[in-house]
Amino acid sequence: MFYLGWIVLTLTGISVSIAAFLWAIRTGQFLDQGRARYLPLRDELPLPKGASPSRLPVEVYVLLFAFGLGLLALIWTVALTLLRMRG
C-alpha cells in the first residue's frame, strides 16, 4: 500500500504523455520538420487567421488542466508518503 501513490503518479504521467503524443500525431504537429527547426530563430510568430489576441486558445486551458492534475497527483503522493512514514 506504500507504493500506491507513486504508482498512480507514474501511471498518470504516462497516460498524459501518451495522450499528448497521440494528439500531436492526430493534429499533424510533426509533419513539417524543416520549418519547425527554424521557428525558435524567428522574432515573432504570426497569429492564426480569426484568432483574437484577447482570448486564450483552448490548448492553454487544456495544458493548465493537465498541469493542475499532475500537481495534485504529486501533492497527494507526497502527502500519502509522509503520512505512511509517520504512522
C-alpha positions in Angstrom: 0.0 0.0 0.0 3.0 2.3 0.5 3.8 2.4 -3.2 0.2 3.1 -4.4 0.7 6.9 -4.6 3.9 6.5 -6.7 2.2 4.0 -9.0 -0.7 6.4 -9.5 1.6 9.3 -10.2 3.6 7.2 -12.7 0.5 6.0 -14.5 -0.9 9.5 -14.6 2.3 10.8 -16.1 2.5 8.0 -18.7 -1.2 8.5 -19.6 -0.8 12.2 -20.1 2.3 11.7 -22.2 0.7 9.2 -24.4 -2.4 11.4 -24.8 -0.3 14.4 -25.7 1.7 12.3 -28.2 -1.4 11.0 -29.9 -2.9 14.5 -30.1 0.3 15.7 -31.7 0.2 12.9 -34.3 -3.5 13.4 -35.0 -3.2 17.2 -35.5 -0.1 16.9 -37.7 2.4 18.6 -35.4 5.2 16.5 -36.8 4.5 17.0 -40.5 6.8 19.9 -41.3 10.1 19.3 -39.6 12.1 21.5 -41.9 10.0 24.6 -40.9 9.9 23.6 -37.3 13.7 23.7 -36.9 13.8 27.4 -37.7 10.8 28.6 -35.6 12.9 29.5 -32.5 15.1 31.8 -34.7 12.1 33.9 -35.8 11.3 37.1 -34.0 7.6 36.6 -33.7 5.0 34.2 -35.0 2.0 35.4 -37.0 -1.4 34.9 -35.3 -3.7 32.4 -37.0 -6.5 33.8 -39.1 -9.5 34.6 -37.0 -7.7 34.5 -33.6 -8.2 37.3 -31.3 -5.3 38.2 -29.0 -7.5 39.0 -26.1 -8.8 35.4 -25.7 -6.5 32.4 -24.9 -6.7 29.4 -27.1 -8.2 26.1 -25.9 -4.8 24.5 -25.8 -3.7 26.8 -23.0 -6.7 25.7 -20.8 -6.0 22.0 -21.6 -2.4 22.4 -20.6 -3.3 24.2 -17.4 -5.8 21.5 -16.5 -3.2 18.8 -17.2 -0.6 20.7 -15.1 -3.1 21.0 -12.3 -3.9 17.3 -12.4 -0.2 16.4 -12.3 0.4 18.9 -9.4 -2.5 17.4 -7.4 -1.2 13.9 -8.1 2.3 14.9 -6.9 1.0 16.6 -3.7 -1.3 13.6 -3.0 1.6 11.2 -3.4 4.0 13.2 -1.2 1.3 13.6 1.4 0.5 9.9 1.4 4.2 9.0 1.7 4.7 11.4 4.6 1.6 10.0 6.4 2.8 6.4 5.9 6.3 7.3 7.2 4.8 8.9 10.3 2.4 6.1 11.2 
